[in-house]
Each structure stands twice: as structure tokens, then as C-alpha cells.
């Protein structure tokens, strides 16, 4: 859909991603593209509707990511990438820029919506990051839905795993299933929030944790500065402390958000040998979406009239 632009700064804004590294255009069938766009639009609309009604940035990013976790097109929740033993291990994080509170979970195998558990960690525990069995015990205490691990598996992800194990390197972001999901938002009160959720890398070693649940690497938010969600090869984003680097460059070096994102992706990450994408929203509602891969599944809406869904 076409983007609409306005000269005025938006009061509230939301951006989402469904993974960087989109397959070459020739490999993306019209049916797959339609499915991706439908999923992105549903998640964008869900989060933006909350902002329109005066809801918080935190609620908006949680709602958008929840829907993307339920969509088998994306590598989070149902449709997650599989470990080398054929299981799904899920990571997620959420951060509230108002008080810089954060919650995250990693290597969970039975939590239907890891983003909801990450939020409970932030709001109902003394901790920031819970992993594995301890995280799932907390989910039971909080009454969150648990499902058998096979709930997360799809035929496409099994095909990708089998291909990797035969020695054929298959991107985590093939047309059959896109990548890591995330959202960033600014609400009408100026509060910022970020959320990210992922199944990680296809054929990963059990217990591997990427950047998504690492606060400051794949997820970060600070009121008055920016909120960031990352997607790509997580090991590089961890080493670069990517999301925090973007916010620090804005806060302490007076870079624009566009400059900070570009520096991180196209200079710092590239020098390490990594690539991927970032979505970010600034203190005044300015949305930036950039990537160093062929494409990134993404969408943006704001109160000034911007409305877009894009892949390439």
C-alpha cells in the first residue's frame, strides 16, 4: 500500500518487522507475498488501533508481536525455526522506555506466546531474563498457555531443517517462512517501547540464544531517545550491542536516528561480517527502517498518515 507523509511530527507511531534477508524477488511467489503482507498488516493494525484509542506503546508492541507469533509465516511462535534435534526453542524480550524496565525469556519450548511471558517477567518478577525450565515454571505460575512442542513446527520449517542437515545451506528467511519478528512504538504520551520474538537459527545447537532476548543487543527502548528491534544473524548483533549502540549514538553523539541506524548496519555490523535489519522509532515519533540484506518484511503507521507495508 502507498505511504502517506506529513510534515508534522506524529503523536504516536508503530513499526514492525518480520525478519531481514528476504529471498530474491524471483523466488517469492505472489501467494507467499500475499500471505506475508496480510500477516504484517494484521499485526500493524492491531497495535496501531491500541495507540489510536490512547493505549500505551507497551501494549501496542506486545499486541503486534503476539499476532506475528501466531502467524506460521514468521520465525516466532507457531512456525519457528527448529534446532538440530527438531525442536523449537523460543526467545523473546520486551522493554518499556518509561522506566527502562525490561523482561525476556530464552530457550522456552512450550510457551505459546513468549512475548507474553517476557512481559510477565518484567511486570511480575524481580528479574529481567529467565531461561528454559525456570521460565516455563514461571509461565505455569502465571497461568499462561503452554502447548506441546510440536505445536510450533510447520512442514516448511521441517523441510528447511532437513535441507540444512543434508549440507544444503538454507536461509532462515526462505519464502516458506520469514524471520524474527519485532515492533517499536511511541504512544500519545511520548512513551517508547520495543518487543522482539524469534525461533532463532535453523539447525542451531540446542540451548543457543541469539540477540532478540538480550537487552541492548536485539531489543532496547529509552524514553526521550529511541526504541529499537533488530533482526538478522544474532551473534553479530550481540557482539555489536546493536540496539543500545543506536540509542547511545543518538543520545550522546547527537546523530540522527537515520544516521545511527545506518552506521550500525552498514559500517559496524558489516565490518564484523554480519548483516540484517533494524526498525526504530525516535522520541518525536520518527520511524526508521533500514537493512543490509536484500529485503526486510516490515510495516509502519503513524498518526500523521504514514501507512506502508514493504518487503524489498
N, C-alpha and C positions, 0 to 999 in steps of 0.2 A: 504494500500500500504506500502511497506517496507520503513523504514527510511534509509537515506544515511547520513553518518557522515564524517566530515572532521576535521583535526587537526587545520586548520586555522580559525581565528575568522571571522565570516561573516560580510560583509559590510552592508548588510541590511537583515532584518528578520521580519517575521509576524507570530503571533499565534492567534488562535481564539478559542472560546468555545461556546457551545450550551446548557450549563447547566450541573450542577453536580447532582448526585443522580440517575444515570441510573438504570432502572429496572433490576432485576436479569436476567442473560443471558437466562434462560429457558423461560422467558416471552417475550423476544424480538424476534419477528418473522423475518425471512430472508427478507421479504418485507419491514418491518419497518426499519431494519438496512440499507438496500439499500437506502431507502429514506433519512435517516439521513446522510449517507456517501455522497450521491450525493449533498445534500444541503451544507454540510460543505466544500466539495471540490470546489463547485462553488464559495462560498464566499472567500475561501482561494485563489483561482486562481485570482479572481477579484482584491483583494487587492495586491497580490504579483506582478501581471502584472504591476500595477502602480509603485511599487518600482523598478522593473526591468527597467522601462522606465525613471527612475530618478525622479519619483514623491515623494511627501512628505509622511512621516509617518502619518500625519493627514489625508491626502486624502486616504491612504490605509485602515486605521481603519474605516473611515466613509463609504467607499465603501463596505467593508466586512460586516459591521453591517447592512447597508441598505439592502443587499441581504438577510440576515438572518431574518430581519423584514418582508420581503415579503414572506418568506417561512412558510407555515402553520404548518410545523413540530415543530416549535420552539415557545417558550413563549415570543414573542415580535412582535408588529405589528399584522399582519394577523395571527391568531392562538393564540392570547394572552389568558392567564388565565382570568377568569371572577370574578367580585365582587359578593357579596351575592345577589345583586339586578339584576344580569345577564348582567351587562355592562362590557366593557373593559375600564380600566384606565391604562394609559401607562406612564412609566418613562424612561428617557434616559439621558446620560451625555457623554461629550467628553472633553478631556484635551490635550493641546499642551505643551509638555515639554520644548519647547524653551524658552518661557517667563512665563511658568506656568499659561497660560490663560486657562479658563475653561468655559463651558456652560452646562446648564442642564435644563430639564423640568420634571414636575411631575404631575400626575393626569390629563393628557390630554385624551380626549375621541374621538377626531375627526381628529387628525393629522396622516396622512397615514404613515409617516416615522418620528417618534420622534427624531431619531438621527440627521436628517437634521435640525430640529428646534433647537435642543440643540446647533448645530454648529452656527446657526444664532444668538442665544443668545450670544454666545462667541464673534462672529465677528461683530455683528451689533447693540449690545446694551451695556448699561453701567453695566449690571447685570451679575450674574452668574447663578441664579436659578429662573425660572418663573414657576408658577403652575396654573392649572385649566384654568378658563376663561381668565385670563390675558395672559397666554401662548398662548392660541388659538387666541386671538385678535392679538397678535404679529405675529402669523403664517399668519393670513389674510393680515396684513400689508406687510409681506414679500412675499406674493404670493405663499405660499406653499400649496400643495394639501390637502384639507380637505375631509373627507368621512363620511357617516353615521356610527354610532357606530356598527351597525350590520355587517359592512364590516369585523371587526376584529374577529367575532365569528365563530367558527367551531363546527361541530357536536360533535367532540371528547371533546372539552372544555365544551360544554353544558352537556355532559354525566358526566364529572368529577364534575361539579358544583352540578348536581342533586344528585350524589352519596354522596358528602360531606354533602349536606343538609339532606340526609336521615340518617346521622350518620355514614356512612362508610368513614373512612379517606382515601382519595385517594391522593397519592403523586402528587405534581405539575409536576413531571417529569415522568409520565407514558409513556409506549411505544407509545401511540397515539399522544403524543405531548411533545417534550422535553422542556428544560428550558430556563432561561435567556441567552441572547447572549452577546458576547463581543469580543474585539480584542485589541491587543497591537502590536506595530511595532517600528522598528528602521530603518531609511532611510539611504541612502548612505552618507548623510552629518552628520550622527550621531545624528539626532533629534529623540526624542521619542514621542509617543502619545498613548493614550488609549481611548477606547469607550465602553460603556455598554448600553444595552437596555432591557427592561423587561415589562411584563404584571403583574408581582408580584405574589401573592399567590392566589390560587383558594379559593373562598368563603371569600375573605378578606372584611373587612369593607370598604365601600366607603370612599375615602379620605386617606386610608393608603398609606404611602410612604415607600419603602424599601431602601436598601443601594445603589442600582445602580445609582441614580442621586445625591447621596451625595458625594461630592468631598472629598476624603480621606477615605471613607468607602468602596464603591464598585468600585471606579474609581480614578486613580491617575497617574500622569506622571511628571517626572522631569529629564531634560537632565543631563547626567553625572551620573545618579543614576539608575533609572529603570522606567518602566511603568507597571501598574497592572490593571487587570479587574477581578472582583470577581463574584461568583455565589453560591447560597445557601440560607439559611434562613437569610434574610436581617437584622432582628433585632439584631442578634448576630454580624454580620459584622459591623453594626453601632456602637454598644457598644465597640467593639474592635478597632474601627477606622482602619479597617484591611488593606486597600491598603496603607495608609500612614505609618502604622506600619512597613510594609515590606520595604518600601523605607528608612524609618528612621533607621531601623536596618542595612541596607546596608551602608548608608551614615555615620552614627555616631558610630556604634558599629563594623564596619568592618566585618560583617557577609557576607558570600557569598549569592547570590540571592537564591540558593537552601536552605541554612540554614535558611534564613529569612522567606521564604515561609513555610517551614516545621514547624518552631517554631509557626508561626501564626495559621496554620491549626490544627496541631496535639498536641499543648500544650495550647496556649491561648484560641482558639475557643473551643477546646474540654473541657477545664476547665469550660467554661461558659455553656456547654451543647449543643453547636452548631456544625454543620458540613457543608461541601461544598467544593468548589474548587477555585483555583486561576490560572490564567495564567499571566506570567510576562516576560518581556524582559529587559536585562541589558544594560549598557552603551556600551558594546562591541558586542552586538547582541546575547548574550547567552539567549536562551529561556528556561524557566522553566514552567512546567505544573504539578500541584500536586492537589490531592483531598483526602478527608477523607470519602467520600461516596463510594458506590460500583463501581461507574464509573463516567466519565465526558465526554460528547461529546466534542471533541477537534481536533485541527489540527495545524500543524506547517510547515513553509517553510523558508529556508534561502538561501543566495547566496553561501554558501559553499556546498550545495547539500542536506541538510536535507529536507525531504518531507514525511509527515505522516498524516494519519487520524486515530483516535482511539476513542473507547468508553469505554473499560474496561482497 
